[in-house]
Amino acid sequence: QVQLVESGEGLVQPGGSLRLSCVASESYFSFNTMGWYRQAPGKERELVATIFRYGSSRYADPVKDRFTVSKDIATNTIYLQMNSLKPEDTAVYYCNADRVDGTNYWGRGTLVTVSS
């Protein structure tokens, strides 16, 4: 059973920055993709960013040019650097991993609040 542990929860003012981390209990190379989703109050969970095993990445349109997903293979960690945050970025952010055997895993989520 893979465990994904997110951290980086916080309250930030509009225009500010925050970095989220997700540590996996297995090697980064156990996964085809890892990524971040978010769920705002009253809304469905949506994809934010995905990083593929060999480093390419993909972003949802609302966060392009503001968010960056990266990895640290040595620690089996992915990050989500969030800049120019907006109130509409307020959500619970979830780490997700798609393992090479076809199983899929979620973290428990970490809350990001953007408010003045």
Backbone hydrogen bonds in HBPLUS format (Angstrom, degrees):
<---DONOR---> <-ACCEPTOR-->    atom                        ^
c    i                          cat <-CA-CA->   ^        H-A-AA   ^      H-
h    n   atom  resd res      DA  || num        DHA   H-A  angle D-A-AA Bond
n    s   type  num  typ     dist DA aas  dist angle  dist       angle   num
A0025-SER N   A0003-GLN O   2.94 MM  22  5.23 132.8  2.16 151.8 160.2     1
A0005-VAL N   A0023-VAL O   2.98 MM  18  5.25 160.8  2.02 142.0 147.9     2
A0023-VAL N   A0005-VAL O   2.97 MM  18  5.25 160.7  2.01 139.5 140.4     3
A0007-SER N   A0021-SER O   2.90 MM  14  5.21 139.7  2.06 143.2 146.1     4
A0021-SER N   A0007-SER O   2.93 MM  14  5.21 161.7  1.97 141.8 145.2     5
A0010-GLY N   A0111-LEU O   3.11 MM 101  6.59 149.0  2.20 153.2 162.7     6
A0113-THR N   A0010-GLY O   2.96 MM 103  6.29 168.1  1.98 161.1 163.1     7
A0012-VAL N   A0113-THR O   2.86 MM 101  6.30 160.7  1.89 164.7 171.2     8
A0115-SER N   A0012-VAL O   2.95 MM 103  6.29 144.5  2.08 147.6 157.1     9
A0016-GLY N   A0013-GLN O   2.94 MM   3  5.48 153.1  2.01 143.5 145.3    10
A0015-GLY N   A0085-LEU O   2.70 MM  70  4.87 168.8  1.71 145.0 149.0    11
A0085-LEU N   A0016-GLY O   3.07 MM  69  5.47 174.9  2.07 152.7 153.2    12
A0018-LEU N   A0082-MET O   2.92 MM  64  5.26 148.1  2.02 144.3 153.7    13
A0082-MET N   A0018-LEU O   2.81 MM  64  5.26 165.5  1.83 166.6 170.9    14
A0020-LEU N   A0080-LEU O   2.96 MM  60  5.02 163.2  1.98 136.2 139.6    15
A0080-LEU N   A0020-LEU O   2.90 MM  60  5.02 149.6  1.99 136.3 139.6    16
A0022-CYS N   A0078-ILE O   2.85 MM  56  5.29 138.6  2.02 159.2 163.8    17
A0078-ILE N   A0022-CYS O   2.92 MM  56  5.29 154.9  1.98 145.9 152.8    18
A0024-ALA N   A0076-ASN O   2.89 MM  52  5.52 170.3  1.90 160.9 163.8    19
A0030-SER N   A0027-SER O   2.83 MM   3  5.40 162.0  1.86 122.5 125.1    20
A0031-PHE N   A0028-TYR O   3.26 MM   3  6.02 168.0  2.27 120.4 123.1    21
A0100-VAL N   A0030-SER O   2.90 MM  70  5.96 159.8  1.94 158.3 153.2    22
A0032-ASN N   A0098-ASP O   2.75 MM  66  5.72 151.8  1.83 165.4 170.6    23
A0053-ARG N   A0032-ASN O   3.01 MM  21  5.26 137.6  2.19 156.3 147.9    24
A0098-ASP N   A0033-THR O   2.92 MM  65  5.31 174.0  1.92 155.2 156.4    25
A0034-MET N   A0051-ILE O   3.04 MM  17  5.51 160.2  2.08 156.8 163.1    26
A0051-ILE N   A0034-MET O   2.77 MM  17  5.51 172.0  1.77 172.7 172.2    27
A0035-GLY N   A0096-ASN O   2.82 MM  61  5.19 147.8  1.92 151.5 152.7    28
A0096-ASN N   A0035-GLY O   2.85 MM  61  5.19 153.3  1.92 145.0 145.4    29
A0036-TRP N   A0049-ALA O   2.80 MM  13  5.29 159.6  1.84 155.0 160.8    30
A0048-VAL N   A0036-TRP O   2.81 MM  12  5.41 158.2  1.86 151.8 148.6    31
A0049-ALA N   A0036-TRP O   3.19 MM  13  5.29 158.4  2.24 136.4 141.1    32
A0037-TYR N   A0094-TYR O   2.82 MM  57  5.08 160.0  1.86 150.1 156.9    33
A0094-TYR N   A0037-TYR O   2.74 MM  57  5.08 158.5  1.79 136.0 143.7    34
A0038-ARG N   A0046-GLU O   2.84 MM   8  5.46 152.2  1.92 151.0 160.4    35
A0046-GLU N   A0038-ARG O   2.78 MM   8  5.46 160.9  1.82 154.9 160.1    36
A0039-GLN N   A0092-VAL O   2.88 MM  53  5.32 147.4  1.99 142.8 153.5    37
A0092-VAL N   A0039-GLN O   3.07 MM  53  5.32 169.2  2.08 135.7 134.4    38
A0043-LYS N   A0040-ALA O   2.98 MM   3  5.35 158.1  2.03 140.4 137.5    39
A0060-ALA N   A0048-VAL O   2.92 MM  12  5.19 157.5  1.97 149.6 145.4    40
A0050-THR N   A0058-ARG O   2.90 MM   8  5.21 156.4  1.95 148.7 154.3    41
A0058-ARG N   A0050-THR O   2.90 MM   8  5.21 147.1  2.01 147.4 153.2    42
A0052-PHE N   A0056-SER O   2.79 MM   4  5.37 169.9  1.80 162.0 165.6    43
A0055-GLY N   A0052-PHE O   2.83 MM   3  5.31 163.0  1.86 125.1 125.3    44
A0063-VAL N   A0060-ALA O   3.07 MM   3  5.78 153.7  2.14 122.2 129.5    45
A0064-LYS N   A0061-ASP O   3.36 MM   3  5.30 151.3  2.44 101.6 109.5    46
A0066-ARG N   A0063-VAL O   2.97 MM   3  5.40 156.9  2.02 135.4 137.1    47
A0067-PHE N   A0063-VAL O   3.00 MM   4  5.58 156.1  2.06 166.5 163.5    48
A0083-ASN N   A0066-ARG O   3.02 MM  17  5.14 153.9  2.09 133.0 140.8    49
A0068-THR N   A0081-GLN O   2.85 MM  13  5.08 148.4  1.95 141.9 151.6    50
A0081-GLN N   A0068-THR O   2.81 MM  13  5.08 162.7  1.84 159.9 156.4    51
A0070-SER N   A0079-TYR O   3.17 MM   9  5.24 153.5  2.25 130.0 135.7    52
A0079-TYR N   A0070-SER O   2.88 MM   9  5.24 158.1  1.93 139.0 143.1    53
A0072-ASP N   A0077-THR O   2.78 MM   5  5.21 149.8  1.87 159.8 160.8    54
A0075-THR N   A0072-ASP O   3.20 MM   3  5.74 142.2  2.35 111.0 120.0    55
A0077-THR N   A0072-ASP O   3.21 MM   5  5.21 167.6  2.23 142.3 143.1    56
A0076-ASN N   A0073-ILE O   3.25 MM   3  4.95 158.1  2.30  97.0 103.6    57
A0089-ASP N   A0086-LYS O   2.85 MM   3  5.38 164.0  1.87 120.3 125.5    58
A0090-THR N   A0087-PRO O   3.06 MM   3  5.64 164.9  2.09 117.3 121.4    59
A0091-ALA N   A0112-VAL O   2.99 MM  21  5.55 147.4  2.10 147.6 157.9    60
A0112-VAL N   A0091-ALA O   2.90 MM  21  5.55 170.9  1.91 161.6 164.7    61
A0093-TYR N   A0110-THR O   2.78 MM  17  5.25 172.6  1.78 150.5 147.9    62
A0110-THR N   A0093-TYR O   2.86 MM  17  5.25 143.3  1.99 136.5 148.2    63
A0107-GLY N   A0095-CYS O   2.91 MM  12  5.13 148.8  2.01 147.5 147.8    64
A0097-ALA N   A0105-TYR O   2.97 MM   8  5.22 154.3  2.03 141.5 146.0    65
A0105-TYR N   A0097-ALA O   2.90 MM   8  5.22 159.3  1.94 151.4 158.0    66
A0099-ARG N   A0103-THR O   2.81 MM   4  5.35 144.6  1.93 157.9 167.6    67
A0102-GLY N   A0099-ARG O   2.97 MM   3  5.53 159.5  2.02 122.0 124.4    68
